[in-house]
């Protein structure tokens, strides 16, 4: 059961054993056992598109947990958990005429939070910075995406850790198509496979010019463009602790097809593949996803 209010500037959510329809279609699940209540306040400090600066302040309570609210594969050592957080988001992303996605500019985020569980408080902060550069090829860009974070408290308690892994897309989805842009994603390994008290992550991404189609499909379902992105990234967790430190690399690709269903409903079909490396160990991941509607 879930009750949601999503307005301006408040967002409120109440749930008891909350479920999600899209959990039926893939590896990523947002449903959680137990009860939860959250409230958030969101407002813009700058709204001069494409330049925007916004802040969000939120708090939440969870009870009856068996896994962490943000990480589906990590068991919760305590049944109750409270958190409060604040976040800043800045965007100045632009594209040229005829582009299918943002091509250049920069964006950054800064987030701080305090998690309380089992009578202990785990402060943490993390930030991201992305910068895109136009290339001589029309509608082609090079992106540098970076993130880093630090958590404080007992290392053996996962409520204070960061976890990473996988593309994160479901087979049928409603969220962001390029989930691998998120700081917690790491294609090539399983969801939540890597984790630590602190981390640093750096990604290089090349988006190739889109290929446009004149005739590909039927009037009730067709595609009018496809775009390929190639990426490679590195991740280091527990940077300050040699005994637990992990260093991983990956290389992968994702191709997105614009899908038009029933003449005017835009969706996106994506295929992805990545290989991850760590001290002679190698793992692979394939991804298939249809995002319904924009």
Secondary structure as GFF3:
##gff-version 3
##sequence-region A 1 294
A	DSSP	beta_strand	2	6	.	.	.	ID=ss1
A	DSSP	beta_strand	10	16	.	.	.	ID=ss2
A	DSSP	three_ten_helix	21	24	.	.	.	ID=ss3
A	DSSP	beta_strand	35	48	.	.	.	ID=ss4
A	DSSP	beta_strand	51	63	.	.	.	ID=ss5
A	DSSP	beta_strand	81	94	.	.	.	ID=ss6
A	DSSP	beta_strand	104	117	.	.	.	ID=ss7
A	DSSP	beta_strand	120	134	.	.	.	ID=ss8
A	DSSP	beta_strand	141	151	.	.	.	ID=ss9
A	DSSP	three_ten_helix	158	160	.	.	.	ID=ss10
A	DSSP	beta_strand	162	164	.	.	.	ID=ss11
A	DSSP	beta_strand	172	173	.	.	.	ID=ss12
A	DSSP	three_ten_helix	179	181	.	.	.	ID=ss13
A	DSSP	beta_strand	194	196	.	.	.	ID=ss14
A	DSSP	beta_strand	198	207	.	.	.	ID=ss15
A	DSSP	beta_strand	211	212	.	.	.	ID=ss16
A	DSSP	beta_strand	217	218	.	.	.	ID=ss17
A	DSSP	beta_strand	221	237	.	.	.	ID=ss18
A	DSSP	beta_strand	246	261	.	.	.	ID=ss19
A	DSSP	beta_strand	265	278	.	.	.	ID=ss20
A	DSSP	beta_strand	281	291	.	.	.	ID=ss21
###
